[in-house]
Amino acid sequence: MKKSISAFLACAVMALSLAGCGEGGTPVPSSGNGPDGELPNTSGTATSVTWWMDPLNLSSSVLSGFDESLGWQKYEENLGVDIVWQQPASGQSAEQFNLIIASPDMPDIMYYSWLNAYPGGPDAAIADGKIVALNDYIEEYAPNFTAYLEAHPDVAKEIMTDSGNIYCFPGYIYLYEPGQRCVAEHYRA
């Protein structure tokens, strides 16, 4: 259950980040499933998830942690989920990553390079039960992203292993559509 909640949260964060891009890079209103287009509140399905992320990904030198970010606070409010942040000490992410994957008690979501950091890569991490393949979750909970991946196989290739497992969400999506200026959509999941 917690894995599906974590996968849903990751899909929802990704959907929130992509929701504001329309033609020509002009923001468009969100088209969530709730009344007035907002995202549905998932409170009651999970009270919290743990999210491990290197503090180098914190976009402000003023904030001491992700829990102080107004953007992340809004994600939590919209999703009805409390994110319990786990941050390695600055400069200790590689060591902390290795300690975490050696432990049976892993966080629900990890933002790290599974491609390079895990021995054998993401397929080995999936086989070892350290991460889950996101294919079915994305298809079920993010049908628009599924359609995007089908239309942009270059993006799908970057988040998919050679055996076809989707193991992460892309960090950046660059939109180069005819008649559209270059727009970089960035989200952390």
Backbone torsions as a table, in degrees:
resi	resn	phi	psi	omega
1	MET	NA	-44.1	-177.5
2	LYS	-66.0	-32.9	178.1
3	LYS	-66.2	-39.7	-180.0
4	SER	-71.4	-34.5	175.7
5	ILE	-64.6	-43.3	179.2
6	SER	-63.4	-42.7	178.9
7	ALA	-65.2	-40.4	177.0
8	PHE	-62.5	-43.0	179.5
9	LEU	-61.6	-44.1	179.0
10	ALA	-62.3	-41.9	178.0
11	CYS	-64.8	-40.6	-178.9
12	ALA	-66.5	-41.3	177.8
13	VAL	-61.8	-43.8	178.3
14	MET	-62.9	-41.2	-180.0
15	ALA	-65.7	-40.5	176.8
16	LEU	-60.0	-39.0	-176.7
17	SER	-72.3	-34.0	-179.2
18	LEU	-86.8	-14.9	-172.2
19	ALA	-62.5	-26.4	-174.2
20	GLY	-89.0	10.8	-176.2
21	CYS	-109.2	123.8	176.7
22	GLY	-124.7	-163.9	-179.9
23	GLU	-62.2	138.2	178.3
24	GLY	70.3	14.7	179.0
25	GLY	76.2	12.2	-179.5
26	THR	-82.3	129.6	178.6
27	PRO	-60.1	142.1	176.5
28	VAL	-123.9	154.6	179.9
29	PRO	-63.2	151.5	177.4
30	SER	-67.1	150.9	176.7
31	SER	-125.6	64.4	-179.8
32	GLY	-73.7	-175.6	-176.5
33	ASN	-97.2	-7.2	-178.1
34	GLY	-87.3	177.9	177.1
35	PRO	-59.7	146.4	179.7
36	ASP	59.3	21.2	174.1
37	GLY	81.7	2.8	179.4
38	GLU	-78.9	162.2	178.7
39	LEU	-69.6	146.2	-179.9
40	PRO	-67.9	144.6	176.2
41	ASN	-80.3	124.6	-178.0
42	THR	-99.6	16.2	-178.7
43	SER	-60.6	144.2	-175.9
44	GLY	99.8	-23.9	178.5
45	THR	-85.8	-30.0	176.4
46	ALA	-160.4	141.7	178.6
47	THR	-88.4	-32.3	-179.5
48	SER	-158.8	158.5	171.3
49	VAL	-132.4	150.7	176.7
50	THR	-96.8	137.3	-176.3
51	TRP	-132.5	117.8	179.8
52	TRP	-100.0	124.1	178.6
53	MET	-149.6	139.7	178.1
54	ASP	-63.7	132.6	179.3
55	PRO	-63.9	-12.5	174.3
56	LEU	-63.3	-20.0	178.1
57	ASN	-84.2	-1.8	176.9
58	LEU	-75.4	122.6	-171.3
59	SER	-81.8	7.0	-178.8
60	SER	-135.4	137.5	175.7
61	SER	-82.7	-7.3	-179.2
62	VAL	-84.4	-32.1	-177.0
63	LEU	-86.3	142.3	178.8
64	SER	-93.9	-11.3	179.7
65	GLY	-163.8	165.0	-178.6
66	PHE	-64.5	-29.1	-179.5
67	ASP	-66.2	-16.1	177.4
68	GLU	-88.1	-10.4	-178.1
69	SER	-74.7	125.3	179.0
70	LEU	-62.6	-33.9	177.6
71	GLY	-62.6	-47.3	178.9
72	TRP	-67.4	-35.0	176.4
73	GLN	-62.2	-38.2	178.2
74	LYS	-67.4	-40.7	175.1
75	TYR	-56.5	-47.5	-179.4
76	GLU	-60.5	-43.8	179.8
77	GLU	-63.1	-47.6	-178.5
78	ASN	-64.8	-34.8	-176.9
79	LEU	-91.9	-13.2	-179.0
80	GLY	68.0	29.6	-178.0
81	VAL	-128.1	136.7	176.1
82	ASP	-91.1	123.0	177.6
83	ILE	-93.3	122.0	175.4
84	VAL	-97.5	106.3	-174.8
85	TRP	-78.8	137.6	172.0
86	GLN	-121.4	119.3	-177.5
87	GLN	-124.3	126.4	174.9
88	PRO	-69.8	157.7	175.0
89	ALA	-61.2	147.1	-179.2
90	SER	-53.8	128.8	180.0
91	GLY	83.8	0.2	-177.2
92	GLN	-112.6	13.2	-173.4
93	SER	-63.0	-41.7	-178.8
94	ALA	-63.7	-44.4	179.2
95	GLU	-65.1	-44.7	180.0
96	GLN	-65.9	-37.4	176.8
97	PHE	-58.9	-47.4	-179.5
98	ASN	-63.2	-37.1	176.9
99	LEU	-67.3	-40.7	-179.3
100	ILE	-65.9	-44.6	-177.4
101	ILE	-71.0	-18.3	175.6
102	ALA	-80.4	-15.7	-177.2
103	SER	-91.9	146.8	174.8
104	PRO	-77.3	-13.5	-177.4
105	ASP	-102.6	84.2	-177.4
106	MET	-95.9	155.5	173.7
107	PRO	-66.3	162.1	-179.1
108	ASP	-69.4	-38.3	-178.3
109	ILE	-131.3	137.2	176.7
110	MET	-129.9	133.7	175.4
111	TYR	-108.5	99.1	-177.3
112	TYR	-162.1	165.4	-177.5
113	SER	-83.2	90.9	177.3
114	TRP	-67.1	-26.8	-178.6
115	LEU	-61.5	-43.1	-175.8
116	ASN	-103.5	-24.3	-171.1
117	ALA	-90.6	-29.2	-176.0
118	TYR	-91.9	129.6	179.2
119	PRO	-58.5	119.1	-177.6
120	GLY	92.4	-4.5	176.7
121	GLY	78.6	-170.2	-175.4
122	PRO	-62.5	-35.6	178.0
123	ASP	-62.0	-39.2	177.1
124	ALA	-66.9	-39.0	178.0
125	ALA	-64.3	-38.1	176.9
126	ILE	-66.6	-46.7	179.6
127	ALA	-61.6	-34.3	179.8
128	ASP	-81.8	-2.5	179.4
129	GLY	76.7	17.9	179.5
130	LYS	-83.9	-33.3	174.4
131	ILE	-135.0	165.4	178.0
132	VAL	-111.2	148.5	172.1
133	ALA	-69.6	134.2	-174.3
134	LEU	-92.9	0.1	-174.0
135	ASN	-50.0	-56.6	-176.6
136	ASP	-66.3	-37.4	-179.7
137	TYR	-65.8	-42.7	179.9
138	ILE	-65.9	-42.4	179.6
139	GLU	-61.9	-40.6	-177.6
140	GLU	-79.0	-46.7	-171.7
141	TYR	-98.8	-11.5	-178.9
142	ALA	-138.0	63.6	-177.0
143	PRO	-62.7	-31.7	177.9
144	ASN	-67.6	-38.1	177.2
145	PHE	-68.5	-36.0	175.3
146	THR	-59.3	-45.8	178.3
147	ALA	-63.9	-38.2	178.3
148	TYR	-62.1	-44.2	179.8
149	LEU	-63.9	-37.3	177.7
150	GLU	-65.8	-35.6	179.6
151	ALA	-81.0	-18.2	-177.9
152	HIS	-130.4	74.8	-177.3
153	PRO	-61.4	-21.8	177.3
154	ASP	-65.0	-38.2	177.0
155	VAL	-70.5	-43.6	179.9
156	ALA	-59.2	-39.9	-179.0
157	LYS	-61.7	-34.3	-177.8
158	GLU	-73.4	-22.0	-178.4
159	ILE	-110.3	8.3	-176.0
160	MET	-119.9	141.5	176.4
161	THR	-78.1	170.3	177.9
162	ASP	-61.4	-26.2	179.5
163	SER	-88.5	2.8	174.3
164	GLY	96.3	5.6	178.7
165	ASN	-83.4	127.7	170.7
166	ILE	-84.0	121.7	-173.6
167	TYR	-114.0	-5.6	-179.6
168	CYS	-162.2	173.1	170.5
169	PHE	-99.0	148.9	179.3
170	PRO	-67.0	146.5	177.3
171	GLY	-74.8	-35.3	179.9
172	TYR	-136.2	145.2	171.2
173	ILE	-126.0	121.1	178.6
174	TYR	-100.7	124.4	-179.2
175	LEU	-99.6	114.3	176.8
176	TYR	-120.1	73.4	-179.7
177	GLU	-97.0	149.7	177.1
178	PRO	-55.6	132.2	179.5
179	GLY	76.7	7.4	-177.0
180	GLN	-119.6	137.0	175.8
181	ARG	-73.5	160.3	-178.9
182	CYS	-67.3	125.2	178.5
183	VAL	-125.8	127.6	175.7
184	ALA	-102.9	117.5	174.5
185	GLU	-98.1	125.5	-177.2
186	HIS	-121.8	135.5	173.1
187	TYR	-150.2	156.5	-179.6
188	ARG	-115.2	121.6	177.7
189	ALA	-139.1	NA	NA
